[in-house]
Amino acid sequence: MQMTRPANASSQTRVLLARFADQPQAWQYGYELSKLTGLGSGTLYPTLARLSEQGLLESEWRPSLQPGRPPRHAYRLTSAGIEFARAQSAQPVTASKSRSGEATA
């Protein structure tokens, strides 16, 4: 049995969930999500994978609208994801501190 990590409410995850919550039933693609959220692929795709594993996103391969282009992976919120996104949007956003900027003793 594969164990999944509990839902993560990091600032990056909250930004991504907020974008999905704008149109919870719409399928969205990674490239567009990256442009809209400012998240790089090294953050975006692991977050999408984790949210999918947790049952908060569903994903599927969708055919390209342009002939000759490969299929694209699309994502949208599940009903549990919609609830989680709403709960996260109700939480106050706090600025995260970079450890590299903290003083060391």
N, C-alpha and C positions, 0 to 999 in steps of 0.2 A: 504494500500500500504506500503510495507516494504522499508525503506530507507537504502541505503548502504553508508558506509563511502567512501570518495574520496580515490583514489589510494595513497598508502603510499610508500614513497621511503626511508624507513629506511635502515640502513646498512644491516640488516638481510634480508630484502626484496630484496635488490639489489644483495646480494650474491645468494639468491635463484633464482631470475630471470636470473642471469648470467649463472647458471647451466642449467636452462631450455633452454636458448638461444643457448647453445652449440649444442643442437639437438631439435629444436623447434617443430618438428612433432612427436617426440618419446614420448611414454607413459612412465612415471617414477613413481616409488613407494616411499612412505614416508620413509621407512627404508633406502633405498639406498640414497635418498636425504639427510637424516640425516647424514649418513656416509660421503658423498661427501662434504657437506657444513659445517659440524661441528655444525650444529644447533640442539639443544636438542628438544625433543618432545613438551615441553611446549612453545617453540617459533615456531617450524616448523609447527605443525598442525593448530594452530590459524592463522598463516600467509597463509597457503594453503587455509583454509576456507575463509578468507577475500578476497584473490585474486580470488577465485571461485565466491564469491558473487558479486564481482565487474566486472565479466565477462572477466577476464584476463586469467583464467584457466578453462579448462573443466575437469570434473572428471567422472569416471565410475568405477563400480565394475568389476574386471576381474578375470576369473577363475585362480586358482593356477596351475602352471606347474607341481607341485608335487601331486600325487594322495593322497586323504584323507586330504589335507590342505584346509582351508577355502579360499574363494575369497579374493582378495586384491584390495584396492582402488588405482587407478592409476590416474595420472594427466598429462596434457600437456597444452601448451600455446594455446590460441585462436588467431585469427588474430589480435584482439585488444591487446592481451597480447604480441604478437611478436613485435608490434609497440611500446608498452610501454617499453618492455625490451630493445629494441634498443635505445630508447630515454634515458633510465636510464644509459645505458652503455656509452653514449656520455657525461654524466655529470661527473665532477671530483669527486672522492671519498675523503671525508674528514673524519678524525678520529673523533669519537664521544668521548666526555668527560663524565666520570662517575660523577654523582652528589656527590657521596660519597667521591670523591677525591678532591672536590673543597673546598676552605677555606670558613668558615662561619664567619660572623661578630659578 
